[in-house]
C-alpha cells in the first residue's frame, strides 16, 4: 500500500473523530483574539472528543502560552491544536522492531476478547514479512477454540508456520514448543496469542507468569515485547484496560485497532498522555495491510481535521 493511499485511508478512518472535534470546536473562535473564554471552550471540545482531561489541559496551557491575546482563525486554531497533539504523540511513536539476538524475538500479544487481537496478530505478522523477517505464530489462547482456528487460517493465508494445541491445553507448553521450533529453524519473530479473559485477573496473571517462566528457560530476555491490542471504539474504557493489563501482564507497548468508523480516535492522545507507553501501530480497516506503523504528525493532523 502506498503512503498516499494509507494517508487517504487514515483520513477516511478518522473522519468521525475529526468531525466530532470539528463540531465541538465550531463557533469557539467567536472573537478576534484567543482569550480565557475561548480557551475554556477549546478545552471542553477536546475532552468531549475523547482526548481526556489531562491532554486537554496540557493543550490549553500550551495554546495560552503561545497564542494568548493574539488574533486566531478557526483554521489556525485547528493547526495549533494539531501541533500540540503531535507533541504529545511523538515521544510514544515507536515501531515494533525485530532487534533480539539471539533470535527469535518473542512478542506476546494480549487484549480482551473482541478487541481484534487475533486479526491484529496476522496483520503484525504481515508487517514483519514485508520487512523480510521470518515469522512464526503460536496459538497460546487455548481458552477459545475459535481463536486457535482463526489463527490457523491466517497462518495458512500468510504462508507461515504455526504451533498450536487443543482447546483447554496448556498455553505455556505451546509457547515452549514454539520457541524451541522457532530457534531451531532460524525464525526471526515469534508472535504469541494469549488469552484475553479479564473476568479472573488472578488466573490470567498466573497463566502469563507461567509462560514467562517457561520462556526464561529458553531465552532469558523473552518475552521481548508484551503488546496490548486496544479497540478504539471503547473510547475512555480503553484506558482502564491499559491500567489493568499493565498490572497483570507488564505491557510494553500498544496497538490500537478499529479506528475506522469511530468518533473516539482521540483516546489515542489520552493513552499517550496518561501512560506514555509506546504506540507501535494503528489499524483503520479489515484488510491485511490496514495495520501500519504509528505516524504521530499525520495522526495529529487527521484528529484535528487539518488536511
C-alpha positions as a LaTeX table, in Angstrom:
\begin{tabular}{lrrr}
\hline
Residue & $x$ (\AA) & $y$ (\AA) & $z$ (\AA) \\
\hline
Unk1 & 0.00 & 0.00 & 0.00 \\
Unk2 & 1.42 & 3.41 & $-0.95$ \\
Unk3 & 1.85 & 6.11 & 1.66 \\
Unk4 & $-0.67$ & 8.26 & $-0.23$ \\
Unk5 & $-3.38$ & 5.62 & $-0.14$ \\
Unk6 & $-2.61$ & 4.90 & 3.51 \\
Unk7 & $-2.98$ & 8.62 & 4.30 \\
Unk8 & $-6.29$ & 8.68 & 2.46 \\
Unk9 & $-7.46$ & 5.63 & 4.38 \\
Unk10 & $-6.32$ & 7.20 & 7.65 \\
Unk11 & $-8.24$ & 10.39 & 6.95 \\
Unk12 & $-11.26$ & 8.33 & 5.99 \\
Unk13 & $-10.97$ & 6.15 & 9.06 \\
Unk14 & $-10.59$ & 9.08 & 11.39 \\
Unk15 & $-13.34$ & 11.12 & 9.70 \\
Unk16 & $-15.83$ & 10.63 & 12.53 \\
Unk17 & $-13.19$ & 11.57 & 15.10 \\
Unk18 & $-12.12$ & 14.72 & 13.25 \\
Unk19 & $-15.74$ & 15.68 & 12.55 \\
Unk20 & $-16.54$ & 15.26 & 16.23 \\
Unk21 & $-13.67$ & 17.53 & 17.25 \\
Unk22 & $-14.51$ & 19.98 & 14.46 \\
Unk23 & $-18.15$ & 20.10 & 15.58 \\
Unk24 & $-17.04$ & 20.71 & 19.15 \\
Unk25 & $-14.69$ & 23.49 & 18.03 \\
Unk26 & $-17.24$ & 25.15 & 15.72 \\
Unk27 & $-18.05$ & 28.60 & 16.97 \\
Unk28 & $-15.27$ & 28.52 & 19.56 \\
Unk29 & $-13.37$ & 31.30 & 17.82 \\
Unk30 & $-16.04$ & 33.91 & 18.23 \\
Unk31 & $-13.67$ & 36.73 & 18.98 \\
Unk32 & $-10.63$ & 38.09 & 17.19 \\
Unk33 & $-8.30$ & 37.05 & 19.99 \\
Unk34 & $-7.63$ & 33.86 & 21.92 \\
Unk35 & $-8.87$ & 34.70 & 25.40 \\
Unk36 & $-9.71$ & 32.72 & 28.55 \\
Unk37 & $-13.30$ & 32.07 & 27.49 \\
Unk38 & $-12.16$ & 30.71 & 24.13 \\
Unk39 & $-9.52$ & 28.55 & 25.78 \\
Unk40 & $-12.17$ & 27.13 & 28.12 \\
Unk41 & $-14.27$ & 26.20 & 25.09 \\
Unk42 & $-11.28$ & 24.60 & 23.38 \\
Unk43 & $-10.50$ & 22.52 & 26.46 \\
Unk44 & $-14.12$ & 21.39 & 26.70 \\
Unk45 & $-14.13$ & 20.46 & 23.00 \\
Unk46 & $-11.00$ & 18.35 & 23.42 \\
Unk47 & $-12.45$ & 16.50 & 26.42 \\
Unk48 & $-15.70$ & 15.85 & 24.54 \\
Unk49 & $-13.61$ & 14.41 & 21.70 \\
Unk50 & $-12.10$ & 11.74 & 23.98 \\
Unk51 & $-8.65$ & 13.30 & 24.27 \\
Unk52 & $-9.07$ & 13.18 & 28.04 \\
Unk53 & $-8.86$ & 15.90 & 30.72 \\
Unk54 & $-5.08$ & 15.72 & 31.17 \\
Unk55 & $-4.24$ & 16.10 & 27.48 \\
Unk56 & $-6.91$ & 18.77 & 27.07 \\
Unk57 & $-5.48$ & 20.78 & 29.96 \\
Unk58 & $-1.96$ & 20.43 & 28.55 \\
Unk59 & $-3.04$ & 21.61 & 25.11 \\
Unk60 & $-4.98$ & 24.51 & 26.62 \\
Unk61 & $-1.92$ & 25.61 & 28.61 \\
Unk62 & 0.33 & 25.45 & 25.55 \\
Unk63 & $-2.12$ & 27.43 & 23.42 \\
Unk64 & $-2.37$ & 30.03 & 26.15 \\
Unk65 & 1.39 & 30.25 & 26.45 \\
Unk66 & 1.98 & 30.63 & 22.72 \\
Unk67 & $-1.11$ & 32.43 & 21.40 \\
Unk68 & $-2.95$ & 34.15 & 24.27 \\
Unk69 & $-4.31$ & 37.53 & 23.26 \\
Unk70 & $-3.42$ & 37.03 & 19.59 \\
Unk71 & $-5.88$ & 37.01 & 16.73 \\
Unk72 & $-6.66$ & 33.50 & 15.51 \\
Unk73 & $-8.91$ & 31.95 & 12.87 \\
Unk74 & $-10.65$ & 28.58 & 13.13 \\
Unk75 & $-8.13$ & 27.01 & 10.73 \\
Unk76 & $-5.22$ & 28.45 & 12.68 \\
Unk77 & $-6.73$ & 27.09 & 15.87 \\
Unk78 & $-7.06$ & 23.60 & 14.38 \\
Unk79 & $-3.47$ & 23.75 & 13.13 \\
Unk80 & $-2.28$ & 24.85 & 16.57 \\
Unk81 & $-4.25$ & 22.04 & 18.21 \\
Unk82 & $-2.76$ & 19.55 & 15.71 \\
Unk83 & 0.76 & 20.68 & 16.61 \\
Unk84 & 0.12 & 20.26 & 20.34 \\
Unk85 & $-1.42$ & 16.83 & 19.79 \\
Unk86 & 1.66 & 15.85 & 17.77 \\
Unk87 & 3.89 & 16.98 & 20.66 \\
Unk88 & 2.06 & 14.53 & 22.92 \\
Unk89 & 2.19 & 11.68 & 20.38 \\
Unk90 & 5.75 & 11.98 & 19.07 \\
Unk91 & 7.52 & 10.56 & 22.16 \\
Unk92 & 5.40 & 7.37 & 22.07 \\
Unk93 & 5.60 & 6.65 & 18.34 \\
Unk94 & 7.87 & 3.62 & 18.21 \\
Unk95 & 7.54 & 0.95 & 15.52 \\
Unk96 & 7.87 & $-2.63$ & 16.71 \\
Unk97 & 11.33 & $-3.61$ & 15.51 \\
Unk98 & 12.98 & $-7.02$ & 15.40 \\
Unk99 & 16.28 & $-6.50$ & 17.20 \\
Unk100 & 16.63 & $-9.51$ & 19.51 \\
Unk101 & 19.79 & $-11.58$ & 19.45 \\
Unk102 & 19.78 & $-14.47$ & 19.59 \\
Unk103 & 16.60 & $-14.92$ & 17.60 \\
Unk104 & 13.68 & $-15.29$ & 17.80 \\
Unk105 & 12.19 & $-12.08$ & 19.13 \\
Unk106 & 9.20 & $-13.20$ & 21.19 \\
Unk107 & 6.16 & $-10.93$ & 21.07 \\
Unk108 & 3.32 & $-11.73$ & 23.47 \\
Unk109 & 0.08 & $-10.18$ & 22.22 \\
Unk110 & $-2.65$ & $-9.57$ & 24.79 \\
Unk111 & $-6.07$ & $-7.92$ & 24.84 \\
Unk112 & $-9.67$ & $-8.56$ & 25.77 \\
Unk113 & $-11.77$ & $-10.82$ & 23.59 \\
Unk114 & $-13.35$ & $-8.79$ & 20.81 \\
Unk115 & $-10.54$ & $-6.25$ & 20.56 \\
Unk116 & $-9.39$ & $-7.62$ & 17.21 \\
Unk117 & $-6.38$ & $-9.33$ & 18.81 \\
Unk118 & $-6.18$ & $-12.40$ & 16.59 \\
Unk119 & $-6.61$ & $-10.43$ & 13.37 \\
Unk120 & $-4.04$ & $-7.90$ & 14.57 \\
Unk121 & $-1.54$ & $-10.71$ & 15.12 \\
Unk122 & $-1.95$ & $-11.70$ & 11.45 \\
Unk123 & $-1.53$ & $-8.09$ & 10.33 \\
Unk124 & 1.56 & $-7.70$ & 12.51 \\
Unk125 & 3.00 & $-10.88$ & 11.03 \\
Unk126 & 2.37 & $-9.41$ & 7.58 \\
Unk127 & 4.22 & $-6.21$ & 8.54 \\
Unk128 & 7.22 & $-8.30$ & 9.62 \\
Unk129 & 7.03 & $-10.28$ & 6.38 \\
Unk130 & 7.16 & $-7.02$ & 4.42 \\
Unk131 & 10.49 & $-6.35$ & 6.11 \\
Unk132 & 11.71 & $-9.82$ & 5.06 \\
Unk133 & 11.63 & $-11.34$ & 8.54 \\
Unk134 & 10.80 & $-14.98$ & 9.09 \\
Unk135 & 7.67 & $-15.19$ & 11.26 \\
Unk136 & 6.00 & $-17.93$ & 13.28 \\
Unk137 & 2.73 & $-17.85$ & 15.22 \\
Unk138 & 1.88 & $-19.59$ & 18.48 \\
Unk139 & $-1.79$ & $-20.17$ & 19.34 \\
Unk140 & $-1.49$ & $-19.58$ & 23.07 \\
Unk141 & $-5.16$ & $-18.61$ & 23.56 \\
Unk142 & $-6.30$ & $-22.16$ & 24.27 \\
Unk143 & $-9.34$ & $-20.85$ & 26.14 \\
Unk144 & $-11.22$ & $-20.40$ & 22.85 \\
Unk145 & $-11.24$ & $-22.98$ & 20.07 \\
Unk146 & $-12.33$ & $-20.22$ & 17.69 \\
Unk147 & $-9.13$ & $-18.27$ & 18.38 \\
Unk148 & $-7.00$ & $-21.31$ & 17.53 \\
Unk149 & $-8.94$ & $-21.96$ & 14.32 \\
Unk150 & $-8.84$ & $-18.31$ & 13.24 \\
Unk151 & $-5.08$ & $-18.08$ & 13.79 \\
Unk152 & $-4.53$ & $-21.29$ & 11.78 \\
Unk153 & $-6.49$ & $-19.81$ & 8.87 \\
Unk154 & $-4.38$ & $-16.66$ & 8.92 \\
Unk155 & $-1.14$ & $-18.64$ & 9.13 \\
Unk156 & $-2.17$ & $-20.60$ & 6.06 \\
Unk157 & $-3.09$ & $-17.44$ & 4.14 \\
Unk158 & 0.24 & $-15.82$ & 5.01 \\
Unk159 & 2.23 & $-18.98$ & 4.37 \\
Unk160 & 3.85 & $-19.01$ & 7.81 \\
Unk161 & 4.24 & $-21.82$ & 10.37 \\
Unk162 & 2.06 & $-22.03$ & 13.47 \\
Unk163 & 2.39 & $-24.04$ & 16.67 \\
Unk164 & $-0.95$ & $-24.90$ & 18.26 \\
Unk165 & $-2.63$ & $-27.34$ & 20.56 \\
Unk166 & $-6.14$ & $-28.25$ & 21.57 \\
Unk167 & $-8.79$ & $-26.20$ & 23.31 \\
Unk168 & $-8.11$ & $-26.22$ & 27.03 \\
Unk169 & $-4.46$ & $-27.17$ & 26.54 \\
Unk170 & $-1.53$ & $-25.69$ & 28.46 \\
Unk171 & $-0.51$ & $-22.37$ & 26.85 \\
Unk172 & 2.95 & $-22.47$ & 28.41 \\
Unk173 & 3.61 & $-25.85$ & 26.81 \\
Unk174 & 2.61 & $-24.49$ & 23.39 \\
Unk175 & 4.84 & $-21.44$ & 23.84 \\
Unk176 & 7.74 & $-23.70$ & 24.89 \\
Unk177 & 7.34 & $-25.81$ & 21.75 \\
Unk178 & 7.03 & $-22.70$ & 19.60 \\
Unk179 & 10.19 & $-21.04$ & 20.94 \\
Unk180 & 12.15 & $-24.27$ & 20.53 \\
Unk181 & 10.90 & $-24.74$ & 16.96 \\
Unk182 & 11.49 & $-21.06$ & 16.07 \\
Unk183 & 15.03 & $-21.24$ & 17.47 \\
Unk184 & 15.84 & $-24.47$ & 15.64 \\
Unk185 & 14.52 & $-23.20$ & 12.29 \\
Unk186 & 16.01 & $-19.70$ & 12.42 \\
Unk187 & 12.75 & $-17.75$ & 12.76 \\
Unk188 & 13.21 & $-14.00$ & 13.39 \\
Unk189 & 9.93 & $-13.19$ & 15.16 \\
Unk190 & 7.58 & $-15.42$ & 17.14 \\
Unk191 & 4.17 & $-13.84$ & 17.77 \\
Unk192 & 2.23 & $-15.45$ & 20.60 \\
Unk193 & $-1.53$ & $-15.15$ & 21.03 \\
Unk194 & $-2.66$ & $-15.21$ & 24.67 \\
Unk195 & $-5.98$ & $-15.50$ & 26.48 \\
Unk196 & $-7.98$ & $-12.28$ & 26.70 \\
Unk197 & $-10.21$ & $-13.00$ & 29.66 \\
Unk198 & $-10.18$ & $-10.42$ & 32.42 \\
Unk199 & $-13.04$ & $-11.87$ & 34.44 \\
Unk200 & $-10.47$ & $-13.66$ & 36.58 \\
Unk201 & $-7.38$ & $-11.48$ & 36.69 \\
Unk202 & $-5.56$ & $-13.82$ & 39.06 \\
Unk203 & $-5.97$ & $-16.77$ & 36.68 \\
Unk204 & $-4.70$ & $-14.71$ & 33.75 \\
Unk205 & $-1.80$ & $-13.36$ & 35.81 \\
Unk206 & $-0.80$ & $-16.89$ & 36.86 \\
Unk207 & $-1.02$ & $-18.10$ & 33.26 \\
Unk208 & 1.17 & $-15.28$ & 31.95 \\
Unk209 & 3.65 & $-15.77$ & 34.80 \\
Unk210 & 3.94 & $-19.43$ & 33.85 \\
Unk211 & 4.53 & $-18.51$ & 30.21 \\
Unk212 & 7.26 & $-16.09$ & 31.30 \\
Unk213 & 8.95 & $-18.76$ & 33.42 \\
Unk214 & 8.93 & $-21.22$ & 30.53 \\
Unk215 & 10.27 & $-18.58$ & 28.14 \\
Unk216 & 13.05 & $-17.75$ & 30.58 \\
Unk217 & 14.36 & $-21.30$ & 30.43 \\
Unk218 & 14.89 & $-20.99$ & 26.69 \\
Unk219 & 15.72 & $-17.29$ & 26.35 \\
Unk220 & 16.28 & $-15.16$ & 29.43 \\
Unk221 & 15.34 & $-11.98$ & 27.53 \\
Unk222 & 11.95 & $-13.31$ & 26.37 \\
Unk223 & 9.31 & $-12.09$ & 26.03 \\
Unk224 & 10.95 & $-9.14$ & 24.35 \\
Unk225 & 7.61 & $-7.35$ & 23.86 \\
Unk226 & 4.21 & $-7.53$ & 25.55 \\
Unk227 & 1.84 & $-5.76$ & 23.18 \\
Unk228 & $-1.69$ & $-4.78$ & 24.21 \\
Unk229 & $-4.30$ & $-4.60$ & 21.43 \\
Unk230 & $-6.97$ & $-1.97$ & 22.10 \\
Unk231 & $-10.32$ & $-1.40$ & 20.41 \\
Unk232 & $-10.67$ & 2.34 & 19.73 \\
Unk233 & $-14.47$ & 2.11 & 19.78 \\
Unk234 & $-14.22$ & 1.59 & 23.55 \\
Unk235 & $-13.14$ & 5.21 & 23.98 \\
Unk236 & $-12.16$ & 6.06 & 27.53 \\
Unk237 & $-12.79$ & 2.46 & 28.63 \\
Unk238 & $-9.62$ & 1.57 & 26.73 \\
Unk239 & $-7.66$ & 3.49 & 29.38 \\
Unk240 & $-8.88$ & 1.22 & 32.17 \\
Unk241 & $-7.84$ & $-1.78$ & 30.05 \\
Unk242 & $-4.33$ & $-0.36$ & 29.75 \\
Unk243 & $-4.14$ & 0.11 & 33.52 \\
Unk244 & $-5.37$ & $-3.42$ & 34.23 \\
Unk245 & $-3.14$ & $-5.16$ & 31.71 \\
Unk246 & $-0.14$ & $-3.13$ & 32.85 \\
Unk247 & $-0.66$ & $-4.54$ & 36.33 \\
Unk248 & $-1.41$ & $-8.08$ & 35.16 \\
Unk249 & 0.93 & $-8.53$ & 32.22 \\
Unk250 & 3.60 & $-5.82$ & 32.22 \\
Unk251 & 2.57 & $-4.19$ & 28.94 \\
Unk252 & 5.47 & $-2.73$ & 26.95 \\
Unk253 & 3.57 & $-1.24$ & 24.00 \\
Unk254 & 0.18 & $-0.65$ & 22.37 \\
Unk255 & $-1.58$ & $-1.28$ & 19.07 \\
Unk256 & $-4.96$ & 0.39 & 18.53 \\
Unk257 & $-7.48$ & $-1.13$ & 16.16 \\
Unk258 & $-10.89$ & $-0.24$ & 14.69 \\
Unk259 & $-10.08$ & 3.45 & 14.29 \\
Unk260 & $-12.17$ & 3.47 & 11.13 \\
Unk261 & $-15.78$ & 4.34 & 11.73 \\
Unk262 & $-15.40$ & 5.52 & 15.32 \\
Unk263 & $-15.63$ & 9.05 & 16.72 \\
Unk264 & $-13.40$ & 8.06 & 19.63 \\
Unk265 & $-9.97$ & 8.06 & 17.99 \\
Unk266 & $-8.94$ & 10.85 & 20.35 \\
Unk267 & $-8.39$ & 8.20 & 23.01 \\
Unk268 & $-5.01$ & 7.63 & 21.35 \\
Unk269 & $-3.96$ & 11.02 & 22.69 \\
Unk270 & $-5.36$ & 10.28 & 26.14 \\
Unk271 & $-3.45$ & 6.99 & 26.26 \\
Unk272 & $-0.20$ & 8.67 & 25.22 \\
Unk273 & $-0.60$ & 11.44 & 27.79 \\
Unk274 & $-1.65$ & 9.20 & 30.67 \\
Unk275 & 0.63 & 6.18 & 30.22 \\
Unk276 & 3.46 & 7.15 & 27.88 \\
Unk277 & 3.63 & 3.60 & 26.52 \\
Unk278 & 4.98 & 3.14 & 23.00 \\
Unk279 & 2.28 & 3.07 & 20.32 \\
Unk280 & 3.61 & 0.66 & 17.73 \\
Unk281 & 0.88 & 0.65 & 15.10 \\
Unk282 & $-2.73$ & 1.54 & 14.35 \\
Unk283 & $-5.42$ & $-0.17$ & 12.31 \\
Unk284 & $-8.05$ & 1.50 & 10.14 \\
Unk285 & $-9.66$ & $-1.39$ & 8.32 \\
Unk286 & $-10.15$ & $-5.13$ & 7.97 \\
Unk287 & $-7.66$ & $-5.87$ & 5.18 \\
Unk288 & $-4.29$ & $-7.48$ & 5.89 \\
Unk289 & $-2.37$ & $-4.29$ & 5.09 \\
Unk290 & $-4.63$ & $-1.97$ & 7.08 \\
Unk291 & $-2.26$ & $-2.04$ & 10.06 \\
Unk292 & 0.61 & 0.43 & 9.75 \\
Unk293 & 3.32 & 1.91 & 11.99 \\
Unk294 & 2.11 & 4.87 & 14.01 \\
Unk295 & 2.85 & 8.27 & 12.40 \\
Unk296 & 2.27 & 10.91 & 15.13 \\
Unk297 & 2.30 & 14.01 & 12.92 \\
Unk298 & $-0.09$ & 12.57 & 10.37 \\
Unk299 & $-2.45$ & 11.23 & 13.05 \\
Unk300 & $-2.42$ & 14.58 & 14.89 \\
Unk301 & $-3.46$ & 16.45 & 11.74 \\
Unk302 & $-6.12$ & 13.87 & 11.00 \\
Unk303 & $-7.62$ & 14.12 & 14.50 \\
Unk304 & $-7.66$ & 17.92 & 14.30 \\
Unk305 & $-9.22$ & 17.80 & 10.83 \\
Unk306 & $-6.34$ & 19.58 & 9.11 \\
Unk307 & $-5.80$ & 18.19 & 5.61 \\
\hline
\end{tabular}
